[in-house]
Amino acid sequence: MNAMNAAVLAAILLSLSCFTPPAAAIYKCEQAGVITYTDVPCDGQQLTITVPETPREAERKTDEKSLEREKKEVAKLQAIREQRERQDKQIRDLSARGAAARERKCKSLALQLKWREEDLRDAPLGSQDKARKMARRAAEKYRNDCQ
């Protein structure tokens, strides 16, 4: 949640907390033929009138429900983002391991090529053809896998 959303949310919650709900019940009392309305029970006969929700209270409840839905949506999106980040990290790790393995293989093939070329230089006259063939194959393998 960014700072602007947090500020808006704080302002909404602050404005909602400033309103006090009306009394839950109003009592209609009749004394000596005079009808009065009070928020406390009266002596004798009484009629309780329940005050319906004001539009402001209904809006507040709707806002609270909307806020809860938005919180759930934010949590869901956060979980999706974290999952994608984990997947991206796994892909980067696999890629790095593959590059490291390829580098090790190429170093090994380069070393084998170097040894085959040394063997060709040091080979006696009768086995130079075999040493030349092995050096050529090592060079082909190196070029094929590493270049």
CORGI-V258732 format. One record per residue. N is the residue number from 1. RES is the residue in three letters. D_FIRST is the distance of its C-alpha to the first C-alpha in Angstrom with 1 decimal. Layout:
n res d_first
N RES D_FIRST
N RES D_FIRST
//
This chain:
n res d_first
1 MET 0.0
2 ASN 3.8
3 ALA 6.7
4 MET 8.2
5 ASN 6.2
6 ALA 6.6
7 ALA 10.1
8 VAL 11.0
9 LEU 10.2
10 ALA 12.3
11 ALA 14.9
12 ILE 15.4
13 LEU 15.9
14 LEU 18.2
15 SER 20.2
16 LEU 20.6
17 SER 21.9
18 CYS 24.5
19 PHE 26.4
20 THR 29.1
21 PRO 30.3
22 PRO 34.0
23 ALA 36.6
24 ALA 36.6
25 ALA 40.3
26 ILE 42.9
27 TYR 46.6
28 LYS 49.4
29 CYS 52.6
30 GLU 56.1
31 GLN 58.6
32 ALA 62.0
33 GLY 61.0
34 VAL 58.0
35 ILE 54.5
36 THR 51.7
37 TYR 48.0
38 THR 46.3
39 ASP 43.3
40 VAL 45.7
41 PRO 48.3
42 CYS 51.7
43 ASP 55.2
44 GLY 57.0
45 GLN 55.8
46 GLN 52.2
47 LEU 49.9
48 THR 46.2
49 ILE 43.9
50 THR 40.4
51 VAL 38.0
52 PRO 35.8
53 GLU 32.1
54 THR 31.4
55 PRO 29.3
56 ARG 26.8
57 GLU 26.6
58 ALA 26.3
59 GLU 23.5
60 ARG 21.7
61 LYS 22.2
62 THR 21.0
63 ASP 17.8
64 GLU 17.4
65 LYS 18.1
66 SER 15.7
67 LEU 12.9
68 GLU 14.1
69 ARG 14.3
70 GLU 10.8
71 LYS 9.7
72 LYS 12.4
73 GLU 11.4
74 VAL 7.9
75 ALA 10.0
76 LYS 12.6
77 LEU 10.9
78 GLN 9.7
79 ALA 13.4
80 ILE 14.7
81 ARG 13.1
82 GLU 14.5
83 GLN 17.8
84 ARG 18.1
85 GLU 17.6
86 ARG 20.3
87 GLN 22.5
88 ASP 22.2
89 LYS 23.2
90 GLN 26.1
91 ILE 27.3
92 ARG 27.3
93 ASP 29.1
94 LEU 31.7
95 SER 32.2
96 ALA 32.8
97 ARG 35.2
98 GLY 37.0
99 ALA 37.5
100 ALA 38.8
101 ALA 41.2
102 ARG 42.5
103 GLU 43.1
104 ARG 45.1
105 LYS 47.1
106 CYS 47.9
107 LYS 49.0
108 SER 51.2
109 LEU 52.7
110 ALA 53.4
111 LEU 55.2
112 GLN 57.3
113 LEU 58.2
114 LYS 59.3
115 TRP 61.5
116 ARG 63.0
117 GLU 64.0
118 GLU 65.5
119 ASP 67.4
120 LEU 68.7
121 ARG 70.0
122 ASP 71.7
123 ALA 73.0
124 PRO 76.8
125 LEU 78.4
126 GLY 78.8
127 SER 75.1
128 GLN 73.5
129 ASP 72.9
130 LYS 71.0
131 ALA 69.0
132 ARG 68.3
133 LYS 67.0
134 MET 64.7
135 ALA 63.4
136 ARG 62.9
137 ARG 61.0
138 ALA 58.7
139 ALA 58.0
140 GLU 57.2
141 LYS 54.9
142 TYR 53.1
143 ARG 52.8
144 ASN 51.6
145 ASP 48.9
146 CYS 47.8
147 GLN 48.4
//
